[in-house]
Amino acid sequence: MQNPNPNQNYFLLSYYQILKRIEPCRFTFFEMIRMPIILIISMVVFQFSLFAKSEPKPKVLIVMSAASTLLLDENQKHPTGVFLNELAHPSIHLNQSGFDLEFATPNGKKVTLDPESLKDKYWNSTEEKEEAIRFLTSLSSFQNPMTLELAIKNNQSYIGLLIPGGQGLMTDLLYDRNLPILLSRFQEQKKTIGLVCHAPALLLTLPSGSKGEGFLFQGYHVNSVTKIEEWFIETFVMKGKPKVRKISDLLKERGMIYESSIFPASGYATRDRNLVTSQNPFSGEEFTKLYFDALKDSLKKFSF
């Protein structure tokens, strides 16, 4: 049967068919540009979709000493700073695992690397050491650290705190009024805290009664540089004694349970709940594994 309305099919045609019938020249031009336009729009939509769905990376705050010397025997200054491999080993692994790193120092001062930490005995190869330096110097936050005051203000945005060793911290961080505030904020929220070698001494900045009462880490297992390792450093490396020493005894006085490797200069680290501590520059692998595992546990509890 013939269509009673012969014009109906005309109006039911698609836009492209209408254009083709009415203005074939313009239709041909439109056909030429249609696919590129579709491709461009698709790419924009795809990129926007990726951006919209991507989640922010979890952040780790790395607090470093800005000191370059340590007073020995109350009359001589020994060059020190941040111990390179104690900083680089966990930092590189965290970066490769998708964490954002933000650095802070007292007054936002640029750090000094401990000259001792640049010696080959602390590295598997010269290439490994050079790569560690390249990695850190490529980070703008490392080159321009924030102040500890700003780190306290931003503490809610971090999933973990990391403080590498090097005896520079025995000069500035140990006496900085902001450091116990920062430690308290992270501990009260049970966020991951990692302290390397001499850094567990910073727990001594937290308030405590004469028998450790009120101490936020009372009953925690802890590790740090051992007394025999301190003696070796004082006798053969620095050739002098700092004001604060025998860190392991001081931690035990606060009610912490101290543990360490039987052998000096061997890798050792321990984790108790959200606290990860390690013994020396040779403990990078052990510390990094435990610290990374603690961060993963934190990710299950917190959202950032």
N, C-alpha and C positions, 0 to 999 in steps of 0.2 A: 504493500500500500504506500502511496506517495505521501511524503511529509506534508501536512496541511499548511505548515508555515515554512516556506523554503529559506527564510532568513534565519531561522532558529539555529541551524548548524553553524552558520557564520559566527553568531555570537557565542556559541559554545566552544569555538576553537580557542586554542591557547593563545597567549599573547604573542608568542613567536610566530605562530601561523598567521595571525592577523597582520603583524608587521610585515611578514613575507609577502602577503597578498597586496597590501596597500602600497608599501614602499620597499621594493626588493633591494634597492641600493643601500638604504640605511640598515636593512636586515643583514646584508652581507657584512657590513662594517661591525655591527653589533656582535655577529657570530665570531668575528676575528678577535674581539676584545673580551668576550664573555668568559672564556676559560682562564685567561690570566687574572681577571678580576676575582673569579671564584677561588683560584689558588691563593691569591693574596689574602682574601677574607678568611679562608680556611687556616692559613698560617697564623694570622693574628689571633683568631679564636683559639687555636691550639696552644699558642704561647701563653695567652691569658689564662687558659684552663690549667696549664702546668703551674703558672705562678700562683693562681688562686688555691690550688690544692697542696702546694708545698708547705710543709710545716717548718717553723723556725728551729734552728739547731739548738740543742741544749748547750748552755754555757758553763764553763769552768773558770773560776777566778784563781789566778796564780799570783800569789803575793811574794815579792822578792825583797831582799835587802838592797839598800842603795849605798851601803858603807864600802869603803875600799881598804880600810885598815882595822886592825884589832890590837888593843893595848895589851902588852905582855909584861908581867912582873912590875906593873905600874910605872914603867919608865921607857919602854920601847914599843914602837909601832911596827906591826907585821903586816905586809900586804895580803889582802884577802878579798872577799866579794862573794858572788854566787858561784857555786860549784857547777860547772857547765854540764857534765853528764847527768847530774842529779836533776837538773832542769830539763835538758833536752830529751832524755830517754822517754819519760812519760808524756811530754808535750807533743812529740812527733807522733807517738802512738794515738793519742787522743785526737789530734788533728786528722790523722788518716781514718779514724773511726767515726768521723762526722761531728765532733764537738767543736764549738767555737771557744777560743781561748782569749781571755782578757787579762791584762797584767796590771799590777798595782805595786807601788813602792811608797815609802814615807816621803811625803811632799811631792810625789810624782817625779822624783829624780831618776835619771837614767842609771842603769846598773853597771857595775864593774864585774867582770868575770874573774874569779879567783885564779891567779897565775898558776897555782899548783894544779888546777883542774885541766890545764892545757897540755900537761905532760902526757907523753904517749902511753905510759903504763896504765892509764885509766881508759884506754880505748882499744878496740880490736884492730883498728887501722887508722892511718892518717886521714884516709878518705872519709871514714865515719865521723871523725872529729870535725873535719872541714864541712861536711854536710850538715852537722848539727849547728855550726856557726851560721852557715848560709840560711838554714831554715829559720832560726830565731831572728836574724837581722832582716829577713824578708817580711816580718810581721810588724805592722805599724804600731800595734798596741805594745809590743815589746820595746820598740824604739822610743815610744812616747807613753809610758805607763801613767795610769790615773793615780790620784792620791788615795790614801786609805780612807779618808773621809768620804770620798765619792763612792768607793767600794762598799762602805757601810750603807750609804744611801741606796745603792743598787742591789743590796744583798739578796732581795727576793727573786731576782732574775737568774741567780746561779744555782746549779744543781750540786756543785762541789767546790771545795777549796783545796788548793795545793800549795804547799810551801817547800821549796827545795832547800837543801843545805848549803854549806859554805859558811865559814865562821863570821862572815859579815853580819849575819843576823844577831850574833852575840853582841854586836856594837850598837845597832839601831833598833831592830824589831823587838828585842828583849825588853827595851825600855820605852817603847812607843805606846802612848796612852790609847791609841785607836785599836791596837792589835787585840787586846783582851775583849774589846767590844765586838770585833769581827768574829773571833773564835766563839764567843758566847751566842751570837746570832745564829751561826751555823749549827752549833751543838743543840741549841734549844729546839731547832727545827729538825734535828737528826739528819742533816745533810752530810754527804760524804766529806771527810776531812783527811787529807794526806800530808804527812810530815816526814821529811827525809833527813836521816843522819843527825845533825845537830838541831834540826827544827823542832823535834819533840820538846826541847827545852822551853819552847814558847808556851807550852801548857802551864808552866810555872807562873805565867803572868796572870792567870785566873785566880780569883779570890778563893781562899781556903782557910779553915780553922787550923788549929795547932796539930790536930790529928787527921787532917784531910776532910773534915766535915764541911759540907757545902760545896765541895769541889765537884765540878760538872763531870769529871772523868774518873771519879773515885770507883775503884773496882774494875776498871778497864785494863785489858792486857795491852802492853806497850813495848816498843823496842826503840833503841836509839844507838848512837855511837857508844861503845863499851868503854869501861875504865882503862883496859889495857890498850885499846886503840887511841884513847886520849893521851895516855902516857907516851905512846910511840910518836904521835904527832907533836906533842910538846917537846920531846927529847930530840928527835931527829929531823923534824920538818920546820917547826917554828922556833925551836930553841928558846922556849920561854913558856910561862904559864899565864893563861887568861884569868880574869876575876872569877868567872863562873865555870866550874868544872865538876867532874863526877856527876854528870847529868842523870845517870841511871839511879844513883842513890837519892837524888832530889825527887825524882818521879815516884820512887817507892815511898818516900816520906809523905807524899800526897795521897797515898792509898792506892796507887796503881800497881798492877802485877807485871813486873819487868821480866822480859825473856829475851834471849839473844842466842846467836850461834856460839858453839863451843870454840870455834876457830876465829881469830881476828882476820880482818880483810877478806872475809868470805861473804857471799851473798846471803842476806837474811831479811825477811820482812814478816810482819804479822798484821792480822786484821781482827778487830773486835767490834762487832756491830758496824757503826759508820766510821770508825777510826782506823786508818791504815798508817803504819809507821815502818821505817826501815833503818838499817844499821850503818851503812857506809856507801861510798861511791860504786861499790861492786854489787850492789843489791838492786840495780835498775830493773832487771827482768822480773825478779820476784815482786818488787814493789808495784811495778806497772800492772802486772796481772791482777793482783789483789785490789788495787785501786780501781781498775777498770771494771772488775766484777762488782765492786761496791757501788759504782756509778750506775751500772745496769740495774741493780736492785733499787736504787733511788728512783730511776726512771719509771719503775712500776708503781711507785707511790706518789710521785709528784708530777704535775703537768706544768710546762713552761711555755 
